[in-house]
Each structure stands twice: as structure tokens, then as C-alpha cells.
Amino acid sequence: AVPPIGRAMGLLGQHKKLLEEFGAMHFDDKAADADLSLSLAQAHGVAGDLVQAEQLLDRSLKARADYAPALIYRGRMVLVKSGVDAALAELHANPELVGTNAEAARLEGGLKLDGKQDVDGAIESFKRALVLQPKDFQSHESLIAVYLYKGDKDAARKQVQALKQSLPNTPLARIYEAQMALLDGDTETARNLALQVVQVAPQSVRAMYIAASAELQIGNSFNAVTLLQKALSLQPGLLEASKLLAQAYLKSGQPQLALKAL
């Protein structure tokens, strides 16, 4: 039971607790030791102890050389230490990995996009990830973002529909549906969809931002200010929200507060 518990603790951000409870454990079972060692490596990585992280990652791969999550994490560590080209080379050293594992394909796409500005190559990688795992919401998000970056609203809209089909009635699908409605000028629909997300996911900063944008376009400056203040209390460094808040203050006749927001 320990390895899956360790993974769950990592996903919950309980890295210190993970190290305290399971940091000294070893298993004779190779698969179990590979699993736990990777969780411990990731916990040390989050804590900034890259030496320990590398040692535990080596232990994981020594226990199970073909353990895909450990191979992917090694690619991420190489990215931090040596840059995009080295990370891509690390991934491509295991061609079967990027061809059969959705997370690896998504990482490859991110490296191509952010590190090489290879938009078409990134799209190919993200599409491959979705073939391997149709409900991989991060690949859906990445494709929507890339299409919007290219200015291809039709492709982005189709990808939003694919997201809705794969993950129906989820807050994420509604957020992107709201975003597309806002881009199409349908502010009422955008506001209503985004506010529905805020009701079920009150920590969703993105939904608050979209709802505030719609409110501002409709002319409800007070509602926009309220939503943006909440968003910025949850994520203070969100620059776009700060700029939008300044606009909302200006429209409501409060230039001094606009300056303060900026």
C-alpha cells in the first residue's frame, strides 16, 4: 500500500510528510521500490535537494529500467540542469516512450513549443498524447492554447468541443467554452458559463478572470472589480488580472484605485 499512498501524498503536495514517513523505506519488490523511490525523488526535487532527487531517481531506474514515470522525470531534471535540447535528446533516447506514453508526448510538445518555437511539431506531439489518452486534459488545454496563439479560432473551437466530449460537464470544459464565447463576442454566455464554474470551483482564478472580462464588457464594473479582487487575493502575481482591475476602476470613475492596482 505504501507506493500508491506515496504517490497520493505527492499529488496533494504533502512532500515533507512523505519524506518523514517513508523516506527510509526500501522494498525487495522491484516495481514497488521503483514507485516509492520516484515519489521520494520528486519530493526532494520540490524541496530543492537535487542531489538527493537524482540519487533516488537512479534507484528507481535501477529497480526498473523501463519505468515510464521515472524516465519522464529524468527528462524534466535534464531540462532544469541542461536545457531544452538536452531534455529532448533524453526523451528521444527512448523513442518508444514518446510513442506510447501520453505524459511523455505532452512533455515533448511543451519542449518543442516553449524551447524551440516549433508550433507545428508541438501540435503533433499534443495530438499524439490525446490519441494515447483521450481524457488527458492538459493536452487538450495545450492544443487550445496553441491554436489561439496561432489565431486559429476554428481549430480552437473544435478542440474545445473535443474536450467537452472527452470530459463532459467538467469545470475545465466550461471554462474553455466561456473563453471561446468571450472571443466570439457573446459576453452573456461567457459570463454565465464562467460564473457557473465559480459556483462549483470557488478557487478557479481563470473562471473569475473570464467572468470579470465579460462583466466589464457588459458594463458591470462593480461586479468585475469584486471578481478580480478575489482572483488577485488567490493569485497576487496575475498581471492580466491587475491590468483588467485597473480598467474596471477607471470605468467606475476611480482613477486613484486604478493607479494602485497597476
ABEGO torsion letter per residue (X at the ends): XAAAAAAAAAAAGBAAAAAAAAAABBBABAAAAAAAAAAAAAAAAAAGBAAAAAAAAAAAAAABAABAAAAAAAAAAAAAAAEAAAAAAAAAABAAAAAABAAAAAAAAAAAAAAAGBAAAAAAAAAAAAAABAABAAAAAAAAAAAAAAGBAAAAAAAAAAAAAABBGBAAAAAAAAAAAAAAGBAAAAAAAAAAAAAABAABAAAAAAAAAAAAAAGBAAAAAAAAAAAAAABAABAAAAAAAAAAAAAAGBAAAAAAAX
